[in-house]
């Protein structure tokens, strides 16, 4: 039997199809897992109970390992696909999408991480039982526009990468 007669069987035997499958699946996983962290930042905006805020942030922190694993899988399978289909290596969209992913990740690291640390520090309670930061200051931190900046970085960055991957523009 020829592979042309059975495209479904052919698809499953070709490594490229599996690499592409894992690339797309890990990208979906990354967006879902990391999207939970963005949702957390919006959920705590109206929260004032410090223990609850720390608990919600703790949930977000538990997703970090899975987020990095999916990110590494996205990059690894993307590079593998580039070398598998060598014509991609000569296309600007391929390298631009990789650069955008790196820039987006760095922006998130330098904007989102310090913001989350600032919220955690603002929730700290002194040994005397008095909060380190007033309730008003905590509310101001939580209502900061930084949340919108963080969400915009993620949505615009990943949206731009998705655009490049789907439309593959020739510049």
C-alpha atoms as one frame of an Amber mdcrd trajectory, in Angstrom:
protein
   0.000   0.000   0.000   1.224   3.439  -0.799   1.229   6.238   1.720  -0.639
   8.473  -0.741  -3.623   6.129  -0.543  -3.798   6.478   3.240  -3.008  10.077
   4.243  -4.073   9.504   7.874  -1.505   6.719   8.255   1.128   8.753   6.442
   0.529  11.716   8.767   1.209   9.602  11.832   4.397   8.081  10.409   6.034
  11.357   9.455   8.086  12.899  12.299   7.375  16.416  10.991   3.669  16.001
  11.722   4.398  14.936  15.304   6.846  17.768  15.866   4.278  20.226  14.559
   1.596  18.624  16.731   3.720  19.037  19.873   4.642  22.578  18.845   0.982
  23.590  18.538  -0.110  21.613  21.613   2.626  23.153  23.761   1.743  26.646
  22.491  -1.888  26.061  23.497  -0.717  24.702  26.849   1.564  27.691  27.381
  -1.215  30.175  26.599  -3.639  28.386  28.905  -1.250  27.960  31.801   0.225
  31.428  31.550  -3.194  32.931  30.952  -4.106  31.734  34.446  -1.428  34.045
  35.870  -2.922  37.022  34.056  -6.399  36.126  35.323  -4.986  35.961  38.860
  -3.727  39.553  38.580  -7.228  40.696  37.618  -8.907  38.602  40.332  -6.841
  40.105  43.155  -7.484  43.701  42.038 -10.643  43.820  44.165  -9.422  41.575
  46.951  -8.377  43.142  50.270  -7.807  40.085  52.451  -4.027  39.681  52.534
  -4.164  35.958  53.249  -6.474  35.384  50.336  -4.264  37.486  48.040  -1.224
  35.420  49.028  -3.199  32.221  48.491  -4.323  33.311  45.015  -0.758  34.373
  44.120   0.420  30.998  45.440  -1.826  29.295  42.886  -0.206  31.361  40.145
   3.270  30.493  41.430   2.433  26.782  41.195   1.916  27.126  37.441   5.407
  28.539  36.794   7.150  25.183  36.274   4.514  23.998  33.806   4.641  27.378
  32.051   8.410  27.143  31.574   8.191  23.513  30.424   5.636  24.427  27.773
   7.679  27.482  26.741  10.821  25.357  26.336   8.774  22.828  24.340   7.390
  25.590  22.098  10.881  26.957  21.410  12.490  23.528  21.067   9.916  22.158
  18.660   9.890  25.470  16.762  13.647  25.285  16.269  13.367  21.620  15.307
  10.719  22.481  12.723  12.959  25.220  11.361  15.795  22.795  10.837  13.476
  20.061   9.574  12.013  22.363   6.928  15.205  24.251   6.139  13.420  26.732
   3.911  12.027  28.272   7.138  15.559  29.216   8.169  15.752  31.581   5.201
  12.466  33.293   6.008  12.444  36.490   8.102   9.113  35.582   9.756  10.743
  32.529  11.347  13.505  34.505  13.043  11.243  37.454  13.826   8.760  35.178
  15.589  11.564  33.692  17.676  12.887  37.177  18.502   9.384  38.381  19.441
   8.915  35.407  21.745  12.228  36.155  23.450  11.458  39.886  23.767   7.949
  39.170  25.103   9.374  36.717  27.646  12.003  39.217  28.785   9.434  42.002
  29.093   7.223  39.735  31.189  10.203  38.825  33.362  11.142  42.464  33.958
   7.587  43.825  34.335   5.388  41.053  35.743   7.795  39.375  38.150   8.711
  42.547  40.104   5.021  43.504  40.231   4.050  40.138  41.753   6.938  40.434
  44.228   5.758  43.932  45.163   2.254  42.597  45.843   3.636  39.763  47.977
   5.787  42.220  49.957   2.767  44.493  50.444   0.833  41.559  51.929   3.517
  40.820  54.540   2.559  41.113  58.180   5.127  42.171  60.810   5.729  39.881
  63.786   3.671  42.367  65.822   0.684  41.562  63.580   0.682  44.948  61.851
   0.820  44.953  58.047   4.041  46.341  56.513   1.936  48.374  54.070  -1.304
  50.214  54.797  -4.568  48.915  53.371  -4.779  52.024  51.189  -1.306  51.471
  49.749  -2.068  47.789  49.129  -5.264  48.770  47.318  -3.316  51.272  45.225
  -0.763  48.601  44.247  -3.484  46.096  43.380  -5.410  48.631  41.285  -2.260
  49.671  39.436  -2.404  49.950  35.664   0.608  47.665  35.568  -1.836  44.743
  35.313  -3.079  46.083  31.977   0.498  46.593  30.755   1.380  43.003  31.668
  -1.726  41.651  29.920  -1.028  43.804  26.848   2.573  42.581  26.631   1.381
  38.980  26.652  -1.558  39.366  24.284   0.246  41.587  21.775   3.466  39.542
  21.904   1.794  36.171  21.464  -0.661  37.603  18.944   2.220  38.904  16.833
   3.982  35.534  16.994   0.754  33.774  16.027   0.303  36.165  13.088   3.823
  35.414  11.855   3.354  31.663  12.248   0.020  31.562  10.407   0.537  34.109
   7.630   4.316  33.775   7.181   4.731  37.207   5.573   7.605  37.792   3.182
   9.216  41.093   4.008
